């Protein structure tokens, strides 16, 4: 049986793709929790790691920040417009933090008692698209709130000096989403990555969200099903040589935006 001293005092974690750096004493603050067990009763070689050697946990990387906050202070402090208490409670259960889970359950109960629509509102924000059929969404679209959503992506491709040669395309690395928070969550639901701009109120705007997939057609399908129509698009591109050798292929990079309205 390994001791926690086998681990460094400063621990790097990869939780669902989100990187965290914290103290070992923070991870082991709650006795008999999953993290306490992993980092006191195991050795570093027993835990899975990513390609950089960081300890890996296949959980919600965005919500893990609240798990860490609780481990640091033993307090539950959530943003005013936080709508993912049920999901956070599932994370607390997974990490075997019964007191945190109990507090989250109590907060959810108090919230539902003051606002009967709170639970339904939370469900719509977390997974509005997957919880209903396409026909249901189509029926709701005419009465839904209006607004604009801009979808953008950066792409690159190379073309040889012989213009007859086929272009070599590279896949889209990331699809960005700009617009009103409530609209973007309504359309893209859980496929929306909010890690770069978390805890934003639903009536505010953002230009820092991006999608968890990189297929433009998938994004367009979701927008169409929610009643949006493309009203404008724009693209810019630049060209450079891959090296100083003029015989090398040309490297083109572009940025494209599509504007949708409802």
Secondary structure as UniProt FT lines:
FT   HELIX           4..6
FT   STRAND          10..15
FT   TURN            16..17
FT   STRAND          18..23
FT   HELIX           24..27
FT   TURN            31..32
FT   HELIX           34..40
FT   HELIX           44..46
FT   TURN            51..52
FT   STRAND          55..57
FT   TURN            61..63
FT   HELIX           64..73
FT   TURN            80..81
FT   HELIX           85..94
FT   TURN            95..96
FT   HELIX           98..114
FT   TURN            116..117
FT   HELIX           118..127
FT   TURN            128..131
FT   HELIX           134..141
FT   TURN            142..143
FT   STRAND          148..159
FT   TURN            163..164
FT   STRAND          168..169
FT   STRAND          175..180
FT   HELIX           181..188
FT   HELIX           189..191
FT   STRAND          192..193
FT   TURN            195..196
FT   TURN            198..199
FT   TURN            202..203
FT   STRAND          205..211
FT   HELIX           216..225
FT   TURN            226..227
FT   STRAND          229..241
FT   TURN            246..247
FT   STRAND          250..261
//
